[in-house]
């Protein structure tokens, strides 16, 4: 359902508005009241109509007399994710986006979507999943199910829930199954698939994606199971004005022995059962579109190669700490752990 179904002319009546609201069914029950030039001049909810009827207005009363004039909106030129987050924090969940002449050009529904991120997404789904055989002999790993839903669908749907409108998947092994899987749109988003002719590493196949619509690209291995907050990831990337951001998960090592602190052959002291804390690459990246030019055509190339190349050029590459759920479904043990964990996630 497009935002046009939420628009109504100010010369129409309360009865007309009730019919329009009824036709919205499960959508947000808010109407944008427009003048004859299709400019927004107010909003109207079922609550506004109830108050008007209680105050003596009849069903034939025109909407310009009962609409809410102090409505909130975002100017198209001033739209930012941070601005959108501030609306959500104030519990303003249905927000018209206006052009310079007060025409409604889009609507953000924060009751349905968590955000509206201006990014393109690419999921790498070309691997053979050899450590999960025989499960992956006839089924590509991204189509294995976790909690009654394909692994890749968990990832695609989570991106869509953050308002990502351009989702791409690169495929290789048993790729025709993934291509067929995404034949139909998911929640209004057509997932596009691209075939890599040979395995090109964890990011080399991105060169087959023919067009990007935004200046920031989200790249991820399709076999991850995670509840990463993509909005926070994006804002962190923006604030630090980086060329690339690598999501990273805590990785802790405990040694159950006394470790010698040495200076050559001399013992300077003992470190009893030390613990070391690191961050490990989570396989999720935000990348400036211009940085993709550093990836060679038709060449085996890992995302870590891009990290090293950008650092060597003096570009800013940062870490984003991922402290939520993250499982790399590469083994039977991790696959079973994901299937158990999904039972407890909302």
C-alpha positions as CSV (number, residue, x, y, z in Angstrom):
1,X,0.0,0.0,0.0
2,X,1.5,3.3,-1.1
3,X,1.3,6.6,0.8
4,X,-1.2,8.0,-1.8
5,X,-3.9,5.9,-0.1
6,X,-3.3,8.1,3.0
7,X,-4.0,11.3,1.2
8,X,-7.4,13.1,1.1
9,X,-8.6,16.5,-0.1
10,X,-9.6,19.0,2.5
11,X,-13.0,19.7,0.8
12,X,-14.2,16.1,1.5
13,X,-16.2,15.3,4.5
14,X,-15.8,13.4,7.8
15,X,-17.9,10.6,6.2
16,X,-15.4,10.4,3.3
17,X,-12.5,10.3,5.8
18,X,-14.1,7.4,7.7
19,X,-14.5,5.5,4.4
20,X,-10.8,6.2,3.6
21,X,-9.7,5.1,7.0
22,X,-11.7,1.9,6.8
23,X,-10.1,1.1,3.4
24,X,-6.7,1.3,5.0
25,X,-7.5,-1.9,6.9
26,X,-4.3,-2.9,8.8
27,X,-2.3,0.2,7.8
28,X,-1.6,3.1,10.1
29,X,-4.9,5.1,10.6
30,X,-3.6,8.5,9.6
31,X,-4.7,10.6,6.7
32,X,-2.8,13.5,5.1
33,X,-5.1,16.4,4.3
34,X,-4.2,18.1,1.0
35,X,-5.4,21.4,-0.6
36,X,-6.3,21.7,-4.3
37,X,-2.6,22.0,-5.1
38,X,-1.9,18.7,-3.5
39,X,0.0,20.4,-0.7
40,X,-0.3,19.0,2.8
41,X,-2.2,21.4,5.2
42,X,-3.0,19.0,8.1
43,X,-3.4,15.4,9.3
44,X,-6.4,13.5,10.4
45,X,-6.7,10.4,12.6
46,X,-9.7,8.3,13.8
47,X,-9.1,10.1,17.2
48,X,-9.5,13.5,15.5
49,X,-12.8,12.4,14.0
50,X,-14.1,11.1,17.3
51,X,-13.3,14.4,19.0
52,X,-15.0,16.3,16.2
53,X,-18.2,14.2,16.5
54,X,-18.2,14.6,20.3
55,X,-17.9,18.4,19.8
56,X,-21.0,18.5,17.5
57,X,-19.5,18.3,14.0
58,X,-21.6,16.2,11.6
59,X,-20.6,13.6,9.1
60,X,-21.0,16.2,6.3
61,X,-18.5,18.6,7.9
62,X,-15.5,19.3,5.6
63,X,-12.0,18.2,6.8
64,X,-10.4,21.6,6.8
65,X,-12.6,22.4,9.9
66,X,-11.5,19.3,12.0
67,X,-8.0,18.4,10.8
68,X,-4.9,18.6,13.0
69,X,-2.8,21.6,11.7
70,X,0.2,21.2,13.9
71,X,1.6,18.2,12.2
72,X,5.2,17.0,12.2
73,X,7.2,16.3,9.0
74,X,10.7,16.1,7.6
75,X,11.9,18.1,4.6
76,X,13.2,15.9,1.8
77,X,16.5,17.9,1.6
78,X,17.0,17.7,5.4
79,X,16.3,14.0,5.7
80,X,18.9,12.1,7.8
81,X,18.8,8.9,9.7
82,X,19.7,10.8,12.9
83,X,16.7,13.1,12.3
84,X,14.5,10.1,11.8
85,X,15.7,8.5,15.1
86,X,14.8,11.7,17.0
87,X,11.2,11.4,15.7
88,X,11.1,7.8,16.9
89,X,12.5,8.8,20.3
90,X,9.5,11.2,20.5
91,X,7.2,8.4,19.5
92,X,6.2,10.1,16.2
93,X,6.0,7.0,14.1
94,X,4.2,8.0,10.8
95,X,6.2,10.8,9.2
96,X,5.5,12.5,5.9
97,X,8.5,13.5,3.8
98,X,7.9,16.8,2.0
99,X,9.5,18.6,-0.9
100,X,10.1,22.3,-1.0
101,X,6.5,23.0,-1.9
102,X,4.9,20.9,0.8
103,X,4.0,18.0,-1.4
104,X,4.2,14.6,0.2
105,X,6.9,12.6,-1.7
106,X,7.3,9.7,0.7
107,X,6.2,8.5,4.1
108,X,8.3,6.7,6.8
109,X,6.3,4.3,8.9
110,X,8.3,3.5,12.0
111,X,5.6,1.2,13.2
112,X,6.4,-1.2,10.3
113,X,10.1,-0.4,9.8
114,X,12.8,0.3,12.3
115,X,14.4,3.0,10.1
116,X,15.0,4.1,6.5
117,X,18.6,3.6,5.8
118,X,20.1,5.1,2.6
119,X,22.2,2.1,1.7
120,X,22.4,-0.7,-0.8
121,X,22.9,-4.2,0.6
122,X,24.9,-7.1,-0.9
123,X,24.9,-10.6,0.5
124,X,27.5,-13.1,-0.6
125,X,25.9,-16.5,-1.1
126,X,28.3,-18.3,-3.4
127,X,30.1,-20.7,-1.0
128,X,29.7,-24.5,-1.1
129,X,29.2,-24.9,2.6
130,X,31.4,-28.0,2.6
131,X,31.7,-28.3,6.4
132,X,27.9,-28.8,6.5
133,X,27.7,-31.7,4.1
134,X,25.7,-33.8,3.5
135,X,23.1,-31.0,4.2
136,X,24.6,-28.8,1.5
137,X,25.0,-31.5,-1.2
138,X,21.7,-30.6,-2.8
139,X,20.8,-27.4,-1.0
140,X,22.9,-24.2,-0.9
141,X,23.8,-23.3,2.7
142,X,21.9,-19.9,2.6
143,X,18.7,-21.9,2.0
144,X,19.1,-24.2,5.1
145,X,16.4,-23.4,7.6
146,X,16.8,-21.9,11.1
147,X,13.5,-21.7,13.0
148,X,11.5,-22.6,9.9
149,X,13.0,-19.8,7.8
150,X,16.0,-19.9,5.4
151,X,19.2,-18.4,6.8
152,X,19.4,-15.9,4.0
153,X,15.8,-14.8,4.6
154,X,16.6,-13.9,8.2
155,X,19.3,-11.6,6.8
156,X,17.3,-10.1,3.9
157,X,14.2,-9.5,6.1
158,X,16.3,-7.8,8.7
159,X,17.7,-5.4,6.2
160,X,14.2,-4.7,4.8
161,X,13.0,-4.0,8.4
162,X,15.6,-1.2,8.5
163,X,14.1,0.4,5.4
164,X,16.7,-0.9,2.9
165,X,15.1,-0.9,-0.5
166,X,18.0,-2.2,-2.7
167,X,19.1,-5.7,-1.8
168,X,21.4,-7.8,-4.0
169,X,22.7,-11.4,-3.6
170,X,25.7,-12.9,-5.4
171,X,25.4,-16.6,-6.1
172,X,27.5,-19.5,-7.4
173,X,27.1,-23.0,-6.0
174,X,23.6,-24.2,-6.7
175,X,22.8,-20.6,-7.5
176,X,19.7,-21.4,-9.5
177,X,18.0,-22.4,-6.3
178,X,18.7,-19.0,-4.7
179,X,17.7,-17.2,-7.9
180,X,14.4,-19.0,-8.0
181,X,13.9,-18.4,-4.2
182,X,14.0,-14.6,-4.9
183,X,11.7,-14.6,-7.9
184,X,9.0,-12.8,-6.1
185,X,9.5,-9.6,-4.0
186,X,9.8,-9.7,-0.2
187,X,7.6,-7.0,1.5
188,X,7.7,-4.9,-1.6
189,X,11.5,-5.2,-2.2
190,X,12.7,-7.1,-5.3
191,X,15.9,-8.9,-4.3
192,X,18.2,-9.0,-7.3
193,X,20.6,-11.9,-7.8
194,X,23.9,-12.0,-9.7
195,X,25.8,-15.1,-10.8
196,X,29.6,-15.2,-10.3
197,X,31.2,-17.5,-12.9
198,X,33.8,-18.8,-10.4
199,X,34.4,-18.3,-6.7
200,X,35.9,-14.9,-6.2
201,X,36.4,-14.7,-2.4
202,X,34.3,-12.9,0.1
203,X,33.8,-9.7,-1.8
204,X,35.2,-10.1,-5.4
205,X,31.7,-11.0,-6.8
206,X,30.4,-7.5,-5.8
207,X,31.8,-6.3,-9.2
208,X,28.9,-8.2,-10.9
209,X,26.3,-6.0,-9.2
210,X,25.4,-3.6,-12.1
211,X,24.1,-0.6,-10.2
212,X,24.2,0.9,-6.8
213,X,21.6,3.6,-5.8
214,X,23.3,4.9,-2.6
215,X,26.8,6.1,-1.6
216,X,27.1,3.5,1.2
217,X,27.1,-0.3,0.6
218,X,26.4,-2.9,3.3
219,X,28.2,-6.2,2.5
220,X,27.7,-9.4,4.5
221,X,28.2,-13.1,4.3
222,X,24.8,-14.6,3.8
223,X,25.3,-17.5,6.3
224,X,25.5,-15.3,9.4
225,X,22.8,-15.3,12.1
226,X,22.8,-11.9,13.9
227,X,20.6,-9.3,15.4
228,X,23.0,-6.4,14.7
229,X,21.5,-2.9,14.9
230,X,22.0,-1.7,11.3
231,X,20.9,1.8,12.1
232,X,23.4,2.2,14.9
233,X,26.1,0.6,12.6
234,X,25.3,3.2,9.9
235,X,25.2,6.2,12.2
236,X,28.6,5.1,13.7
237,X,30.0,4.9,10.2
238,X,28.6,8.4,9.4
239,X,29.9,10.0,12.6
240,X,33.4,8.8,12.0
241,X,33.4,9.6,8.3
242,X,35.2,6.4,7.5
243,X,35.9,4.8,4.1
244,X,35.0,1.4,5.5
245,X,33.7,-0.1,8.8
246,X,34.2,-3.6,10.0
247,X,31.7,-5.1,12.4
248,X,33.6,-6.9,15.1
249,X,32.6,-9.4,17.8
250,X,34.4,-9.8,21.1
251,X,36.8,-12.7,21.2
252,X,38.2,-13.7,24.6
253,X,41.1,-16.1,25.3
254,X,41.8,-17.5,28.8
255,X,45.0,-19.4,29.5
256,X,44.7,-21.8,32.4
257,X,48.4,-21.8,33.1
258,X,51.0,-19.5,34.6
259,X,52.7,-17.6,31.7
260,X,56.4,-16.6,31.9
261,X,57.1,-12.9,31.2
262,X,60.5,-13.2,29.5
263,X,63.4,-10.9,28.6
264,X,65.5,-13.2,26.4
265,X,66.4,-16.1,28.7
266,X,65.6,-14.2,31.9
267,X,62.3,-14.5,33.6
268,X,61.0,-11.1,34.7
269,X,57.9,-12.4,36.3
270,X,54.9,-14.7,36.1
271,X,51.4,-14.0,34.7
272,X,49.0,-16.3,36.4
273,X,46.1,-17.6,34.2
274,X,46.0,-14.4,32.0
275,X,42.9,-13.4,30.0
276,X,43.2,-11.6,26.6
277,X,40.4,-9.7,25.0
278,X,40.3,-9.1,21.2
279,X,37.8,-8.2,18.5
280,X,37.3,-10.6,15.6
281,X,36.0,-9.8,12.1
282,X,32.3,-10.5,12.0
283,X,32.0,-10.6,8.2
284,X,29.7,-7.5,8.0
285,X,31.0,-4.3,6.4
286,X,29.9,-0.8,5.5
287,X,31.8,0.6,2.6
288,X,31.8,3.9,0.6
289,X,30.7,3.2,-2.9
290,X,33.8,4.8,-4.3
291,X,36.0,2.3,-2.4
292,X,34.6,-0.5,-4.5
293,X,36.8,0.8,-7.4
294,X,39.8,-0.8,-5.4
295,X,38.3,-4.3,-6.0
296,X,39.8,-5.8,-9.2
297,X,37.6,-7.3,-11.9
298,X,37.1,-11.0,-12.2
299,X,39.8,-11.7,-9.5
300,X,39.8,-13.7,-6.3
301,X,39.5,-11.0,-3.6
302,X,38.6,-11.1,0.1
303,X,37.0,-8.3,2.1
304,X,40.1,-8.4,4.3
305,X,42.2,-7.6,1.1
306,X,40.1,-4.5,0.7
307,X,40.7,-3.5,4.4
308,X,44.5,-3.9,3.9
309,X,44.5,-2.0,0.6
310,X,42.5,1.0,2.1
311,X,44.7,1.1,5.2
312,X,47.9,1.1,2.9
313,X,46.4,4.1,1.1
314,X,45.9,6.0,4.3
315,X,42.1,5.7,4.2
316,X,40.1,5.6,7.4
317,X,39.0,2.0,8.3
318,X,37.2,1.6,11.6
319,X,35.8,-1.1,13.9
320,X,32.1,-1.3,14.9
321,X,31.6,-3.3,18.1
322,X,28.9,-5.9,17.7
323,X,27.7,-6.9,21.1
324,X,24.5,-8.7,20.2
325,X,23.8,-12.1,18.7
326,X,26.3,-13.3,16.1
327,X,26.8,-16.9,14.8
328,X,28.8,-17.9,11.8
329,X,26.9,-20.9,10.6
330,X,29.9,-22.8,9.2
331,X,29.7,-26.1,11.1
332,X,27.1,-28.5,12.4
333,X,27.8,-27.2,15.9
334,X,27.1,-23.6,15.0
335,X,24.1,-24.6,12.9
336,X,22.5,-26.4,15.8
337,X,23.3,-23.4,18.1
338,X,21.5,-21.1,15.8
339,X,18.5,-23.3,15.6
340,X,18.3,-23.4,19.4
341,X,19.0,-19.7,19.8
342,X,16.2,-18.6,17.4
343,X,13.6,-20.2,19.7
344,X,14.4,-17.5,22.3
345,X,14.7,-14.5,20.0
346,X,11.7,-12.2,19.4
